[in-house]
Amino acid sequence: LAKTTQPISMDSYEGQEVNITCSHNNIATNDYITWYQQFPSQGPRFIIQGYKTKVTNEVASLFIPADRKSSTLSLPRVSLSDTAVYYCLVGDQAGTALIFGKGTTLSVSS
Amino acid sequence: DTAVSQTPKYLVTQMGNDKSIKCEQNLGHDTMYWYKQDSKKFLKIMFSYNNKELIINETVPNRFSPKSPDKAHLNLHINSLELGDSAVYFCASSQHLAASISTYEQYFGPGTRLTVT
């Protein structure tokens, strides 16, 4: 089964850039990498998705090296409202299962 | 307008009981999912339905039975509830089920917190 590894927690201050890295050594050739954000008592919410190189949208950037065995979610200038759990998601080699990473709890302080 | 809704939001019941959780999506999506999130926040898929057809059935006790009466609904019935079933259950939907099913953005419901005593 594909397995992802993320840091359990990260701390930051408002205005800083935060980078969260996810390792996914067994990613399948046709799998995309997706990141979700989850606030307490809510369901996860899609942030960004990519296949290779770099993807940027209005809230984050996603960096994926050529071997695709890892990915880095970059949150520019975080605010208190970015305090949440961030999940990295890839399909497994069978292409039939969705496995979330254990999530990274990001705490942003003022 | 709620995109993915679940009922009930909270469910407290005793061991051995049978309960159901309902899910509805108004996004016109073809694929729906059930996830279980345990106390350590580990989120794992249980089932997936595409056009009312079961596509994914992970290693879940057969006490759990999903039912999809139509594309917009995916209900979860649990028989003989056990203490270990206590968790938050999330329903989700996506537009399609791709060859690599991580391709499509999933929309999650607010969750149902199940407590078995």
Boltz contact constraints between the chains, C-beta under 6 A:
constraints:
  - contact:
      token1: [A, 30]
      token2: [B, 100]
      max_distance: 6.0
  - contact:
      token1: [A, 31]
      token2: [B, 100]
      max_distance: 6.0
  - contact:
      token1: [A, 31]
      token2: [B, 102]
      max_distance: 6.0
  - contact:
      token1: [A, 32]
      token2: [B, 102]
      max_distance: 6.0
  - contact:
      token1: [A, 32]
      token2: [B, 103]
      max_distance: 6.0
  - contact:
      token1: [A, 34]
      token2: [B, 102]
      max_distance: 6.0
  - contact:
      token1: [A, 43]
      token2: [B, 90]
      max_distance: 6.0
  - contact:
      token1: [A, 43]
      token2: [B, 108]
      max_distance: 6.0
  - contact:
      token1: [A, 43]
      token2: [B, 109]
      max_distance: 6.0
  - contact:
      token1: [A, 43]
      token2: [B, 110]
      max_distance: 6.0
  - contact:
      token1: [A, 43]
      token2: [B, 111]
      max_distance: 6.0
  - contact:
      token1: [A, 44]
      token2: [B, 108]
      max_distance: 6.0
  - contact:
      token1: [A, 46]
      token2: [B, 105]
      max_distance: 6.0
  - contact:
      token1: [A, 89]
      token2: [B, 102]
      max_distance: 6.0
  - contact:
      token1: [A, 90]
      token2: [B, 102]
      max_distance: 6.0
  - contact:
      token1: [A, 91]
      token2: [B, 100]
      max_distance: 6.0
  - contact:
      token1: [A, 91]
      token2: [B, 101]
      max_distance: 6.0
  - contact:
      token1: [A, 91]
      token2: [B, 102]
      max_distance: 6.0
  - contact:
      token1: [A, 95]
      token2: [B, 100]
      max_distance: 6.0
  - contact:
      token1: [A, 96]
      token2: [B, 56]
      max_distance: 6.0
  - contact:
      token1: [A, 98]
      token2: [B, 45]
      max_distance: 6.0
  - contact:
      token1: [A, 100]
      token2: [B, 43]
      max_distance: 6.0
  - contact:
      token1: [A, 102]
      token2: [B, 42]
      max_distance: 6.0
  - contact:
      token1: [A, 103]
      token2: [B, 41]
      max_distance: 6.0
